[in-house]
Amino acid sequence: MKKLLIVFLIFILAGCQKIDQDELKEEIKNEILEEMQSQIVDFNEQLKLVSSQAKSCTIVVEITLPDESKSHGSGVIYEQDSNDYYVITNEHVIRYYQSIEVYLPNQDRYLSASFIKSDPSVDLAILKITSAEILDICELEPVNYMVGELVLSIGTPVDLDYVNTVTLGIISKIEDDLIQHDAAVNPGSSGGPLFNLEGQIIGINVSKLNSTNSGGSIVTVIGIGFSIPIEVVLEFIES
């Protein structure tokens, strides 16, 4: 950036000195392109870093229902107590469960999970898993966020073929204890984390927007997702 400012300064002074204008313009263009490329590289490296961190603590929550059918969502390992680890997810992900298992993508193994508590009014639940092997966690803490901020959504849509899919979006609205954004949140991704580009969790993904068409059928609105803000998540955990 300093080099670019110097070049612009030279351009301003060009009126006082005899300088090859075409050569100067070319130099300015090259400096701008170099600066832009540097920023793109830095941005991509930051995305890779945050994505790797996010994937390390994001897991799949799989439940067996009373009729023996299976369903799944996503979750985040957020706390460790000796060999016990705690997972935050959506209440609707584990609703009506007969048994719960957690799939750890980084270790390619399943662990039995026990139910700790839930609250349908905020659509959050806590599970506990036990592992003698160390698991990665992503600590939850108060974080500031704002409309227009870029965010990363992590989850496992559809099935394990798409485990820990990362999508990029932008916060478009903050209202009624929900963060609205356009990072993809598909079935199976509910309960996964929403990260900012600093690697901090700012929310837990909860759903996409459904609407009713003129024929009375429910349709999913593409490109609109919601997350439960971190302050609501922390209040639930501490209650």
Residue, then its C-alpha position, 0 to 999 in steps of 0.5 A: m500500500k505504501k508503494l502505491l501511495i508513493v506512485f500516486l504522489i509521483f503522479i501528482l507531481a508529474g505536472c511539475q516535472k517532465i515524466d513519461q505519463d504512459e509509463l507512469k500510468e502503467e506502473i500505477k496499474n501494475e501496483i494496483l493489480e499487485e495490491m489486489q492480488s496480495q489481498i486476495v491471497d491473504f483472504n483465501e489463506q484466512l478462509k482456509l485457516v478458519s475453515s480448518q479450525a471450524k471443521s475440527c470441532t464440528i461433528v454430526v449428531e445422528i439419532t435413532l427414532p422410535d420407529e428405528s429410522k435415523s436422522h441427523g444434524s450437526g453440532v459443535i464440541y465446545e467444552q472439555d471436562s477431563n474425558d467428557y466433552y460437551v456438544i451444542t446442537n439444535e433441540h429439533v435435531i434430537r427431538y423424539y430420539q431413541s438413542i443418540e450417536v455422534y460421528l467425529p469426521n476427523q477421527d472417522r468414528y462414532l461415540s454414544a452421546s447422552f442427553i444433558k438438557s434442551d429448550p424448544s423455545v430457543d431450539l438448543a440442546i446439549l449432549k455429552i460424549t466421552s473420549a479417551e482420545i483428545l478431541d478438538i473444541c471451539e470455545l464459545e464466548p461473547v462476540n460482536y457481529m454486524v450486518g454486512e459481515l462475511v460468515l462461514s457456515i459449517g454442517t453436514p447436509v443430506d448425508l455423510d458424503y457431504v460431511n462438514t461442508v463449508t459455505l460462505g455468506i454475508i449477514s443480511k439482517i439481525e432481528d428477533d434473536l436470529i441472525q439472517h444470512d445467505a450462507a447455505v443451511n440445508p437439511g442436516s446442517s442445523g446445529g452447525p456453527l456460524f463463524n466469522l472470519e476471525g475464527q470465532i463462533i457467532g451463532i448456531n445454524v437453525s434453519k432455512l426460511n419456509s414460505t407458503n405458495s398460492g397453492g398452499s404448499i410449503v416451499t423453501v426459500i433459497g438463499i436465506g438461512f438463520s442462526i441463533p446468536i452467540e449471546v442466546v447460546l451462552e445464556f442457554i448453556e449457563s442457565 
